[in-house]
């Protein structure tokens, strides 16, 4: 079966580099599935999990925004941050979720609600990736 090379890179360096069978990612216009030989394209990514299928198994990477560049033989994801599901500290992600929810429920004027909402989305994304959900 044909495969496609996938590279996931953040400002801190490479996170993932492997040959895979299929990618599913959450773009600004919806979920996209990519197979080897896909037409070239570039799309902005939303906060979400990237599902990487290889040999009938799935691996998840929590990605916080960025871009996906697709070429027929290679897919590059340039992300603001990315974590492979197996390396996510679930307790830390749950604590971040709790803190963000408390900030959103706070009535203080000094709370930056947009920032708290983004923190909540990132925490939920990490939890979902750890649990193997998109």
C-alpha positions as CSV (number, residue, x, y, z in Angstrom):
1,X,0.0,0.0,0.0
2,X,1.2,3.5,-0.8
3,X,2.1,5.8,2.1
4,X,2.7,9.5,2.5
5,X,5.5,11.2,4.5
6,X,4.2,13.3,7.5
7,X,6.2,15.9,9.3
8,X,4.8,17.9,12.2
9,X,6.9,20.8,13.3
10,X,6.5,23.5,16.0
11,X,8.7,26.5,16.8
12,X,10.4,24.3,19.3
13,X,11.4,21.7,16.7
14,X,10.1,18.5,15.1
15,X,7.4,16.5,16.9
16,X,6.5,13.7,14.4
17,X,8.1,12.3,11.3
18,X,6.9,9.0,9.7
19,X,5.3,7.3,6.7
20,X,1.6,6.8,7.2
21,X,-1.5,5.6,5.3
22,X,-4.0,8.4,6.0
23,X,-4.3,11.7,7.9
24,X,-7.4,13.3,9.3
25,X,-7.1,16.9,10.4
26,X,-9.4,19.7,11.5
27,X,-9.1,22.7,9.2
28,X,-10.8,26.1,9.4
29,X,-13.4,24.8,6.8
30,X,-13.9,21.4,8.4
31,X,-12.3,18.0,8.7
32,X,-10.1,16.8,5.9
33,X,-8.9,13.3,5.0
34,X,-5.6,13.0,3.2
35,X,-4.4,9.9,1.3
36,X,-1.2,9.3,-0.6
37,X,-1.3,11.2,-4.0
38,X,-3.7,14.0,-2.7
39,X,-3.7,17.1,-4.7
40,X,-1.5,20.0,-3.4
41,X,-3.1,22.4,-1.0
42,X,-2.5,24.6,2.0
43,X,-5.1,25.1,4.8
44,X,-5.2,26.8,8.2
45,X,-5.6,24.3,11.1
46,X,-8.0,24.7,14.0
47,X,-7.2,23.5,17.6
48,X,-7.8,19.8,17.3
49,X,-6.4,16.3,17.1
50,X,-4.6,15.1,14.0
51,X,-5.3,11.4,13.4
52,X,-2.5,9.4,11.7
53,X,-3.5,6.0,10.4
54,X,-0.7,3.4,9.8
55,X,-1.0,-0.4,9.3
56,X,-4.6,-0.4,10.7
57,X,-3.6,1.5,13.9
58,X,-4.3,5.1,14.7
59,X,-2.1,7.6,16.5
60,X,-3.2,11.1,17.6
61,X,-1.4,14.3,17.9
62,X,-2.9,17.3,19.7
63,X,-2.3,20.4,17.5
64,X,-3.0,24.0,18.5
65,X,-3.5,25.8,15.3
66,X,-1.1,26.3,12.4
67,X,-1.1,25.2,8.8
68,X,-1.1,22.0,6.8
69,X,0.7,21.8,3.5
70,X,-0.2,18.8,1.4
71,X,1.8,17.5,-1.6
72,X,1.2,14.2,-3.3
73,X,4.1,12.5,-1.5
74,X,4.5,14.6,1.6
75,X,2.3,16.4,4.3
76,X,3.9,19.1,6.5
77,X,2.0,20.5,9.5
78,X,3.4,23.7,10.9
79,X,1.8,24.0,14.3
80,X,2.0,26.6,17.1
81,X,2.2,23.6,19.5
82,X,1.8,19.8,19.1
83,X,2.0,16.8,21.4
84,X,1.8,13.2,20.6
85,X,-1.0,11.6,22.6
86,X,1.3,9.1,24.3
87,X,3.4,12.0,25.7
88,X,0.5,14.0,27.1
89,X,0.4,14.4,30.9
90,X,-3.4,13.8,31.4
91,X,-3.4,15.1,35.0
92,X,-1.8,18.4,33.9
93,X,-4.3,18.7,31.0
94,X,-7.2,18.1,33.3
95,X,-5.9,20.7,35.8
96,X,-5.5,23.2,32.9
97,X,-9.1,22.5,31.9
98,X,-10.3,23.1,35.5
99,X,-8.4,26.4,35.8
100,X,-9.8,27.6,32.4
101,X,-13.3,26.7,33.4
102,X,-12.9,28.6,36.8
103,X,-11.7,31.7,34.9
104,X,-14.6,31.5,32.5
105,X,-17.1,31.3,35.4
106,X,-15.4,34.2,37.2
107,X,-17.1,37.5,37.4
108,X,-13.9,39.5,37.7
109,X,-13.4,42.3,35.1
110,X,-9.6,41.5,34.9
111,X,-10.2,38.1,33.4
112,X,-9.3,37.8,29.7
113,X,-12.2,35.6,28.6
114,X,-10.9,35.1,25.0
115,X,-7.6,33.8,26.5
116,X,-9.4,31.6,29.0
117,X,-11.6,30.2,26.3
118,X,-8.6,29.3,24.1
119,X,-6.9,27.7,27.1
120,X,-10.0,25.6,27.7
121,X,-10.0,24.5,24.0
122,X,-6.4,23.5,24.1
123,X,-6.8,21.5,27.4
124,X,-9.9,19.7,26.0
125,X,-7.9,19.0,22.8
126,X,-5.1,17.4,24.7
127,X,-7.5,15.3,26.8
128,X,-9.3,14.2,23.6
129,X,-6.0,13.3,21.9
130,X,-4.9,11.3,24.9
131,X,-8.2,9.4,24.9
132,X,-8.0,8.8,21.1
133,X,-10.7,11.1,19.9
134,X,-10.8,13.7,17.2
